[in-house]
Amino acid sequence: MPILKPVMAPDCTFSQEHIELLGIISEGRMFRIHKARRGTKYIILKSAVHKDAMTTEFLRREYELGNTLSHSSIVTTLGFEEDTPAGPALILEYVEGQSLDEFLSAGPSDSAKNCIIDDILDGVDYLHHRGVLHNDIKPSNIVINPHGAAHIIDFGLSISDDSVYKGCMGGSPGYSAPEIMAGKGPAGAASDIYSIGLLIRQMSGRKYRRIIDRCCRQNPTERYQSIRALKRAIALRRYLPVAVAAVIFAVFVLTMILPSKVETAVTESSHNALKDRLRTEMSVFYIPARDSMFCQQTFAAASVFKGEYLLSFVHFRDSLPADQRLACEEIFAEQSAVLDSILVALQ
């Protein structure tokens, strides 16, 4: 393994004896990634393949941005040193693990992939709320540790609201948003969301088809405009099948176990009277959900209110005596059909 001659600087913090190069992890056109050891701890050194003023300044600026970040899903920036065994280098936390591509090749469970998606969303949400666009989200920039947690790395193309750090133009074909590849620069959070949509497609395929389609629209204004909006859509997509299955199962169980004498004892008039009373009580959560859904312009936004209605219904039904739940289920079928028709109109 080639070892670059260190450049000595009078203000250096670490000398060559303090850092031992252990190997090259990867090498690109501009930068080389080393695994190294400082004392008893492993670290990562990111150095220039060809040492010149421009690439050294890129490393220094990446340090200036990374040094302000602190999140469990983002690799920690430890420092920038002019004098290391690899020359001027960015010093990063060493994360034991594998790239996202390598992780997926092992066939992880849906639960494990969901955890990775959540980690990525949490990390990027943190970045966006600090005014930072990653600008190069792709599988090789996601490291999965042995515990199945994701870490976002490489802020070399990132852009910050801080005018001191401008990042550099560029992108990764196959993952960067079309506006970035066209040289127009990122269109805000929507550009990172485009890349995340491609990662979700790679991890979960058709499971999140509608969500992926919206993330990856060519027009940035038609994508989700924030990570939190994307997270709500994903949470609802995960919850709705479970909620619907629970309701169907509850209806089935009720129809199977309710004593026949309860069904025969209730006359048609008393049954209708019971439904009228329950309909009035259920209107407390049904009408706000219906009216809110009418006001939405997107399927995802309206689905949030449908999910809230389902939660309220389940709590209300469970609070009723067993002999009233069948009437409650009948009202639910009526109300749910109306809400579903609103969702269909927005698809």
Residue pairs with C-beta under 8 A, 6 or more apart in sequence:
1 21
1 23
1 24
3 21
3 85
3 86
4 47
4 51
4 85
4 86
4 87
5 87
6 16
6 83
6 84
6 85
6 86
6 87
7 51
7 82
7 83
7 87
7 88
8 83
9 82
9 83
11 82
12 81
12 82
12 83
13 79
13 81
14 38
14 81
14 83
14 84
15 83
16 83
16 84
16 85
18 38
18 39
19 36
19 37
19 38
19 43
19 45
19 84
19 85
20 36
20 37
20 38
20 85
21 34
21 35
21 36
21 45
21 85
21 86
22 34
22 35
22 36
22 37
22 42
23 34
23 35
24 32
24 33
24 34
24 35
25 33
25 34
25 35
25 44
26 32
26 33
27 33
27 49
28 49
29 49
30 48
30 49
30 50
30 55
30 58
31 46
31 47
31 48
31 49
31 55
31 59
31 156
32 46
32 47
32 48
32 49
32 86
33 44
33 45
33 46
34 44
34 45
34 46
34 47
34 86
34 89
35 42
35 44
35 94
36 42
36 43
36 44
36 45
36 84
36 85
36 86
37 43
41 94
42 94
42 96
43 78
43 91
43 92
43 93
43 94
44 75
44 91
44 92
44 93
44 94
45 84
45 85
45 86
45 89
45 90
45 91
45 92
46 59
46 62
46 89
46 90
46 92
47 59
47 84
47 86
47 87
47 88
47 89
47 90
48 55
48 56
48 58
48 59
48 87
48 88
49 55
51 87
51 88
56 88
58 156
58 168
59 80
59 88
59 89
59 90
60 80
60 88
61 165
61 166
61 167
62 77
62 90
62 155
62 156
62 158
63 77
63 79
63 80
63 90
64 164
64 165
65 132
65 155
65 158
65 160
65 162
65 165
65 167
66 75
66 77
66 90
66 92
66 155
67 77
67 79
68 130
69 76
69 77
69 126
69 127
69 130
69 132
70 76
71 122
71 123
71 126
72 122
72 149
73 119
73 120
73 122
73 123
73 126
73 149
73 150
73 151
73 152
74 123
74 126
74 127
74 151
74 152
75 92
75 93
75 95
75 143
75 151
75 152
75 153
76 92
76 93
77 90
77 91
77 92
77 93
78 91
78 92
78 93
79 90
79 91
80 88
80 89
80 90
80 91
81 88
81 89
81 91
82 88
84 91
92 153
95 143
95 145
95 151
95 153
96 145
96 146
97 103
97 143
97 144
97 145
97 146
97 151
98 143
98 144
99 139
99 140
99 142
99 143
99 144
100 116
100 139
100 140
100 142
100 143
100 144
100 150
100 199
100 202
100 203
101 139
101 140
102 144
103 116
103 144
104 113
104 139
104 202
104 203
108 116
108 148
110 204
110 207
112 148
113 203
113 204
114 238
115 148
115 149
115 150
116 142
116 144
116 148
116 150
116 203
117 199
117 200
117 203
117 204
117 234
119 149
119 150
119 151
120 137
120 142
120 150
120 152
120 196
120 199
121 196
121 227
121 230
121 231
121 234
123 150
123 151
123 152
124 134
124 137
124 152
124 192
124 196
124 227
125 227
125 228
125 231
127 133
127 134
127 152
127 158
127 192
128 189
128 192
128 226
128 227
131 160
131 161
131 162
132 155
132 158
132 159
132 160
132 161
133 158
133 159
133 160
133 186
133 188
133 189
133 191
133 192
134 141
134 152
134 155
134 157
134 158
134 192
134 195
135 157
135 158
135 159
135 167
135 171
135 176
135 180
135 186
135 191
135 192
136 154
136 156
136 157
136 158
136 170
136 171
136 172
136 175
136 176
136 195
137 152
137 175
137 192
137 195
137 196
137 199
138 172
138 174
138 175
138 176
138 195
138 199
139 175
139 199
139 202
141 152
141 153
141 154
142 150
142 151
142 152
142 153
142 199
143 150
143 151
143 153
144 150
144 151
145 151
155 167
156 167
156 168
157 167
157 168
157 169
157 170
157 171
158 165
158 167
159 165
159 166
159 167
159 185
159 186
160 166
160 167
169 183
169 185
170 180
171 177
171 180
171 181
173 181
174 198
175 195
175 198
175 199
176 191
176 194
176 195
177 186
177 187
177 190
177 191
177 194
177 195
177 220
178 194
178 218
179 185
179 186
179 187
179 191
179 220
180 186
180 191
186 192
187 220
188 220
188 225
189 225
189 226
189 227
190 220
190 221
190 223
190 224
190 225
191 220
192 227
193 215
193 223
193 224
193 227
193 230
194 215
194 216
194 220
194 223
196 215
196 227
196 230
197 211
197 212
197 214
197 215
197 216
197 223
198 212
198 215
198 216
200 208
200 211
200 212
200 215
201 208
201 212
201 216
207 237
208 234
208 237
210 237
210 299
210 300
211 230
211 233
211 234
211 237
211 300
214 222
214 223
214 224
214 233
214 300
215 223
215 224
215 230
216 223
217 223
224 230
224 233
224 300
229 300
232 300
232 304
233 300
233 303
236 300
236 303
236 304
236 307
239 307
240 303
240 306
240 307
240 310
243 307
243 310
243 311
243 314
244 310
246 314
247 310
247 313
247 314
247 329
247 332
250 317
250 325
250 329
251 329
254 322
254 325
254 326
254 329
255 326
258 322
258 323
258 326
262 322
262 323
263 326
266 274
266 323
271 327
274 324
274 327
275 327
275 330
275 331
278 320
278 324
278 327
278 328
278 331
279 331
281 316
282 313
282 316
282 328
282 331
282 332
282 335
285 308
285 309
285 312
285 313
285 316
286 309
286 335
289 305
289 306
289 308
289 309
289 312
289 339
290 335
290 338
290 339
290 342
292 302
292 305
293 302
293 305
293 306
293 339
293 342
293 343
294 342
296 302
296 305
296 346
297 346
298 346
299 343
299 346
299 347
302 342
302 343
302 346
303 343
306 339
306 340
306 343
309 335
309 339
313 332
316 328
317 325
317 328
317 329
317 332
320 328
